[in-house]
Amino acid sequence: MKIKLMSPPAELVVGWLTLFLVGTELFVFSPLLPMLAVNYNVSATLVGLCVTAFSLAYVVSAPLFGYFADRVGKRRVLICCLLAFGTANLLTASAANFRSLLAVRLFAGAAAAGISPSIYALVGASAPRDRGATWLAVTASGLLFSLVLGASSGALVGATYGCPPVFVAFAAFSLVLVWLNWWVWPRENCHRDAAASPSDPLALARLMTRLAPMIVWSTGLYGVYTYLGTGLLAVGFSKLQVARAILFYGCGAIAGILVGGHLADRLGTKNTATASLAGLCVCFFLLMLAIRADALVFLALGLSSAVAQLFFPAQQAGLANDFPTRRSTVLAWNNSALFMGISLGSLIGGEAVAIGDFDTILIISASIVLIGCIINEIVVPRPTQPNRAASGT
């Protein structure tokens, strides 16, 4: 047992690295937003549409790639999408104008939609029967570590050398991961009769209702995060301080998701999700006060991120409990709901910037997550007993 811990399986390492790349590529746009706005001579609001484009392409493409992967193989789809992802980052680095940049971000989002679900499916199939949730949780942590290591490092590289080298590095890393994923995953026997989605209209309607809290949560959270770099620069933060702020934010996210899993097991998934949404509303106002007072801003950012991430494992575990026979499909839809919320958040945040300032974003986002708290209490059933095995993300 000790040997396994010291030498993690290759599948787990490659899966973690792949999601780390996807997360870094997404999250780095917030600290790079002001530099991209200058490079293309457009407003920060317009550059924020790049996040919207990426997320919308992800939401639309994910079901299609999932359907396709069941028929031609997840490994093959993963490799093709990683190649496309690397190409998209090279095109991002060399985009001649803002319209080209926006089109390339649509391409990147579509490619990412075929990467993350395929990784989750391959890791889940490779995991030991009694450690499936653990393997998926470790793999998913690559996304959160990308906030701490990837996005902050990308922000520092961008501040020092400009934005293009950041995306060239992503393209190179994608090529390395193409080889690693080709090597580590076995060839598959495709099952063409695999169910792709719930067929019962009542079950589908119930699922759509259960996804509402995820959409509202991610809308409020990413409305703030997308324009975090712009907002901090506007109040006098340096680029280095913005990078540090992203670091604190990422550390809070990792702590929050780990604590959130334990709380969901002990307090129940619904109680944990409700507490997270209510607490995030309060944290946004505390962050606004900290920025105005120019005191404890990093601490307020870390606290906000930690409280926000309590929600994610609770939502995942709740869905796994409510749809035990369709967990893979339901959790995939939950991921699409996450990116739909990211799209809405970047749009709403952009409008808030246009009519006000970063305080306006915080107030609007706080109101959104408060509504989400109410929705969660209404639509999420209270389980009779918690399922400890389902809490892994």
N, C-alpha and C positions, 0 to 999 in steps of 0.2 A: 504493500500500500504506500509506503514511504517513497519507493522508487517511482511510482506513478506520479506522485505529487511533485517530485523533483524533476521528472522528465515528462511533461504533459504530452498527450498524444498529438501527432502531427496534424490530424484533422482539426483539433481544437485550436492549435496555434495558427494554422492557415485561415480558419474561419474568423478568428479574432482579428487578425491582421487585415482581412478583407473588409470587415465592417468598420475597422478603424479608419481605413482609407475613405470609405463612403461617408462616414460621419465627419471626418476632417474636411473633406471637399465641400460639404454642405455648411458646416458651422463656421468655416473661415470667412465666409462672405460678409458676416457682420463687421468684424474689425477691418476688412478690406474695403468696405462700402465707401468711406470718404475718399480713398485713393482712386477707386474706380470712377467715382463721380468727377474727380478732377481730370483723370486721363481721357474721359470721353466727353467732357464739358457738358454734363447734364446734372440735374439735381439728384440728391441722395434718394429722394422719393422714387425717381425713375429707375435708378440702379437697384432699388429694393424689389422692382418687378422681376429681376433675375431670380430671386428666391421664389417668387410666386410662380414663375414659369417652370422652374425645376420641380417644384412640388406638384403643380397641376399635371405635368407630364408623368410624374411618378404615379399619381392617383389613377390616371386614365390607363396607363400602360401595365400596371401591376397585374390586374386580372387577366389580361391577354397573355402576358408572359407565363403566368401560372398555368393557364390552360395549355399553352404551347409546350411548356416543360414536361407536363405529364405525358406528352406524346412523343417528343424527340429526345427527352432526357434532361434532367436538371443540370448535370455536369456540362453538357454541350451548350445549353442556354447560358449558363454561368460564364463559360469561357468566351462565348461570342459577345456577351454584354460587357465583360471586362475589357475586351479589345475596343468595343465601341466607347466605353467610358474613358479609356486612355486617349482615343482619338478626339473625343469631345474636349478634353482638357488641353490638348495641343491646340485645338481650334480656339479655345477660350483665351489662351496665351497670345494668340496672333490675330484676334478679332480686330478688324480694321475700323469698325464703327459700332455704335451702341445697338443698332438693329441686328447686326451680325452677332454681337454678344448675346442678345436676347434669344436669338434662334438657336445658338449653340447650347445655351442653358436648358432649352427645351429638350434638345438631343441628349444632354447629360442626365437629365431627370428620367427620361425614358430608359436609358441604359442602366441607371441605378435601380430602377424598378425590377429589372431582371436579375440583379445581383443579390440583394438582401434576402428576398424570399427563397431563392435557390440555396443560399448558404444555410439558412435556418432548416430547410428541409433536409439537406445533405448531412448536417451535423446531427439532427434528430435521428436520422436513419442509422448513423454510424455509432451513436452513443450506446453504452451498455443499457440493458433494459431498465435497471433500477437507478440510472443516473442521467436519464434523458433531460429532466428539468435542469439539473446542475450544469450539464454541458451547454444547454441553450442559454442559461443565465450568464455563464462565463463568456460565451461568444458575444452576447448582446452587450456585455460591458465594454467591448471595443468601441462602441458608439459613444459611450460616456467618457472613456479615456481620451477620445479624440477631442473632446472639449478642453481637457486639461493639457494634453501634450500636443495634439495636432493643431487645433485652432490657434492656440497661443504662439506656437512655434511658427506657424504660417503667418501670423500677424507680424511677428518680429522680422521674418525674412522679407515680407512685403514692405515693411517700413524701412528696411535697410537697402534692399535691392530693387524694389518695385514689384508689381503684381505678376508679370509674366513668368518669372522664375518659379513662383509658387505653383502655378498650374503645369509647368513643364515637369516639375518634380512629381506631381500627381500622375502625370502620364507615364513617367518612367517607373514609378511604383506599381502602376497598373500592369505594365508588361511583366514585371517580376512576379506579380500575383497570378498572371495568366499561366506562367510556367508552374508555379507552386500548386495551383488548383488543378491543373491538368495532371500533375504527378500524384497528388494525394488522394483524389477521389476515384473510386473504381468505376468502370463502365457499368451502365445500368441496363436492366431489362425493363423497358417502358410498359406501363399498364394503361392501355387505352380506355379501359372501362372505369378508371378512377373517377370518383365523384368530385366535381369541381366546386359545387356550391350547394347550399341548402335548397331543396326542391319544394318544400312545404311553404306556401305563401305566408301562413301564420308564423312559422319559424323565422322566415326572412324578415317579416315586419317587426318581430320581436328583436331580431338582431339589429336592425336599423335603429330602433329605439335605444338599445343598449350602447350603441356607438355615439349617441348624442353627447354624453359627458366628455368623451375623448376629443371630439371635434371642438367643443367649447373650451376645454382645458388648453389644447394646443393653440387655439386661436389667441387666447389671452396671453399665454406664455411667450409665444414666438412673435406676437405683436411687439412686445418689449425687446426680446432678444435681437430681432432683425435690425433694429435701429439703436441698439445699445451703444455701439461704437460712435455713431453720429451724435447721439445725445450726450455722451461723456465729453467728446471733443468740443461740443458747443458750449459746455460749461467750464472749459479751461483745462481739461485733462490732456496730457501729452499722449503721443502714440504709444510710448512705452507704458504709460499708466493704463491705457486701454488694454494692452496685451496682458498686463497683470490682472486687470479686472476680469478678463475672460478666464484666466487661470483660477481665480477665486470662484468664479461662477461654476467652472467645471468640477472643482473639488467639492463644492456643495452638492452638485448633481450626483456624484459618485456616492457620497455619504448618504444622501437622501434615498437613493434607490435601494441601497443595502438595508437601511433602517426601515424603509417602507415595506420590504418583504416580511421582516419580523413583525412589524405592527399589524400587517394584514392577517398574519397567522393568529395573532393574539387578540386583536380587537375586531376582526372581521373586515372583509374587503370593502363593504359599503361604508362603514364608520371611518376607515382610514382614508378612503377617497374623499368623503365629505369634509373631514378635518383638513386634508391637504388643500382643497379648493377654498375653504373658508380662510385658512391660514395664509394662502398665497395672496388673497385679497388684502389682508392686513399688511403683509410684507411689502406689497407694492407701494402702499402709502408710507410705510417706514422708509423705503428706499427713496421716495420722493423727498421726505424730510431730511434724510442723510445727505442727499445731493445739494439741497438748498443750504444746509448748514456746513457743507464741505467737511463732514466728519463721519467716520466709520462707514464710508461708502462701500469699501471692499467687503466689510463684514456683512452689511445689509444685502449685498449682491449674493454672497455665499449662502446666507440664511434663506433668501428668496428662492434660490435654486434648489436647496435641500428640501424645503417645504414643498416646492412644486413637484419634485421627483418622488415624493411619497405616493403620489397618485398612480404612477405608471404600473408598478407591480400589483397594486390593488385592482386596477382595471383589468390587467391581464389575467390575474387569478380569478376574478369574478366572472369573466367571460368563459374561462376554462371550466369553471364549476357549472355555469348555466348551460353550456353547450358541450357536454362531455364526449359526445360521439362525433363532433365536428371541430375539434379544437384547432387543427391546422388551418382549416378554411376560415374559421371565425377570427383567429389571431392575425391572419393575413389581411382580412377586411379591417381589423383594428389598426393595422399599420397604414392602410390607405386612408383611414379616418384621421390618423395623426398628420399625414402630409396634407390632407384637405384643410385641416386646421392651420397648418403652417402657411398655406397659401392665403387663407382668409386673414390670418394675423398680419402677414406682410402687407396685404392690401389695406387693411384697417389702420395699421401703423403708419403707412405712407400718407393716408388721408389725414391722420391726426397730426403728422409733422407739417403738412401743408397748411392746416388751419391754426396750428398752435406751436407747441414745442414738446420736449420729451416729457414734461409733466403731464401734458395732455394725453400722451400715449399711456402713461402709468395709470391715470384716472380711468380712461376708457377700458384698459385691460383689466383693472381691478373690478370694474362693473361687470365685465364679461365673465370672469371667473366666479363672481358672486352668483350670477345667474346659473352658471354651471353647477354650483353647489346645490341650488334649489332643484335643478333638473335631476341631479344625481339622487337626491332624496326621493324624488317622485318616481323615476323610471327604473331604478335598480332594486331588484327584490332583495330582501334581507335573508341570507341563507340560514338554514336551520343548523348547519354545522360547517365549519371551515374545512377546506380541503388543503392540507399542508403540502401535498405533493404538487399542486398546480400553481404554486406561487412563483415558480421560476419564470423569468422572462428571457 
